[in-house]
Amino acid sequence: PEWMKRRHAMRETYAYMLVPEADKATLPEEYKTNPSRETRFFPVNLPFDCSIEIYGTKTAIISLQDGEYYSILIDSKAVTDTFKQFFLFAWETIGVAEKK
């Protein structure tokens, strides 16, 4: 939360966030669309149980399922570019669906 406050205050980094539709009603305010972030929602029929953070040449995959914490940090331009392409595909697909 502190990093998000600093990032929002600096207005240097814009974030794009995909969140499961099932979490829409309980989403904390700091994760909702604001001047430094746009949030879109995965349909209910596509559950998404991990968090994937993409930044620079790094991709972090985080799971907090069943009380266990798992994380993987990959510092690879090729891997990160591939994850970005999957993200952009999902982002655009959801954006088109929201406009209907």
VMD Tcl script that draws the C-alpha trace (Angstrom):
set ca {
  {0.00 0.00 0.00}
  {2.83 2.47 0.74}
  {4.38 1.92 -2.69}
  {1.00 2.53 -4.35}
  {0.60 5.81 -2.45}
  {4.10 6.97 -3.50}
  {3.54 5.89 -7.11}
  {0.20 7.69 -7.21}
  {1.79 10.84 -5.74}
  {4.67 10.77 -8.25}
  {2.33 10.12 -11.21}
  {5.34 8.65 -13.04}
  {4.07 5.10 -13.42}
  {0.64 4.24 -14.81}
  {-0.68 0.79 -13.91}
  {-3.08 -1.49 -15.74}
  {-4.77 -4.08 -13.56}
  {-6.87 -7.15 -14.40}
  {-8.96 -8.47 -11.51}
  {-11.47 -11.32 -11.25}
  {-15.07 -10.08 -11.59}
  {-15.92 -12.02 -8.42}
  {-13.68 -9.60 -6.45}
  {-15.26 -6.43 -7.86}
  {-17.56 -5.76 -4.88}
  {-14.82 -6.24 -2.28}
  {-11.94 -4.60 -4.16}
  {-10.06 -2.19 -1.88}
  {-10.19 1.45 -2.99}
  {-6.46 1.56 -3.79}
  {-6.93 -1.08 -6.53}
  {-9.83 0.64 -8.31}
  {-9.46 2.86 -11.37}
  {-7.95 6.22 -10.44}
  {-5.69 8.82 -12.12}
  {-2.68 6.46 -11.94}
  {-4.40 3.12 -12.65}
  {-7.05 1.54 -14.85}
  {-8.71 -1.63 -13.60}
  {-10.66 -4.10 -15.74}
  {-12.36 -7.32 -14.67}
  {-12.02 -10.95 -15.83}
  {-15.37 -12.68 -16.35}
  {-16.54 -14.97 -13.54}
  {-16.05 -18.05 -15.73}
  {-12.28 -17.34 -15.91}
  {-10.97 -17.70 -12.36}
  {-7.51 -16.26 -11.80}
  {-5.87 -17.35 -8.53}
  {-2.37 -15.87 -8.89}
  {-1.07 -12.35 -9.11}
  {1.28 -11.57 -11.99}
  {3.28 -8.35 -11.79}
  {5.06 -7.18 -14.95}
  {7.62 -4.38 -14.71}
  {10.79 -3.56 -16.61}
  {12.34 -6.88 -17.62}
  {10.86 -8.67 -14.60}
  {7.80 -10.85 -14.15}
  {6.70 -11.80 -10.63}
  {4.16 -14.58 -10.10}
  {2.62 -14.71 -6.63}
  {0.16 -17.19 -5.11}
  {-1.44 -16.92 -1.68}
  {-3.72 -19.93 -1.95}
  {-4.71 -22.13 0.98}
  {-2.57 -20.22 3.47}
  {0.65 -20.96 1.58}
  {2.78 -18.30 -0.07}
  {4.60 -18.99 -3.33}
  {6.46 -16.50 -5.48}
  {8.64 -16.61 -8.56}
  {10.64 -13.68 -9.91}
  {11.91 -14.00 -13.47}
  {14.31 -11.37 -14.79}
  {14.18 -12.01 -18.52}
  {13.20 -9.62 -21.30}
  {11.96 -12.52 -23.47}
  {9.76 -14.01 -20.73}
  {8.45 -10.58 -19.68}
  {7.66 -9.62 -23.28}
  {5.70 -12.86 -23.68}
  {3.70 -12.20 -20.49}
  {3.05 -8.64 -21.73}
  {1.59 -10.01 -24.96}
  {-0.76 -12.31 -23.03}
  {-1.73 -9.39 -20.80}
  {-2.38 -7.05 -23.75}
  {-4.52 -9.70 -25.44}
  {-6.61 -10.14 -22.29}
  {-6.74 -6.36 -21.72}
  {-8.03 -5.63 -25.22}
  {-10.46 -8.55 -25.20}
  {-11.97 -7.45 -21.90}
  {-12.06 -3.82 -23.09}
  {-14.08 -4.80 -26.17}
  {-16.45 -6.89 -24.04}
  {-17.00 -4.00 -21.61}
  {-17.96 -1.65 -24.47}
  {-20.77 -3.99 -25.67}
}
mol new
graphics top color blue
foreach p $ca { graphics top sphere $p radius 0.5 }
foreach p [lrange $ca 0 end-1] q [lrange $ca 1 end] { graphics top cylinder $p $q radius 0.2 }
display resetview
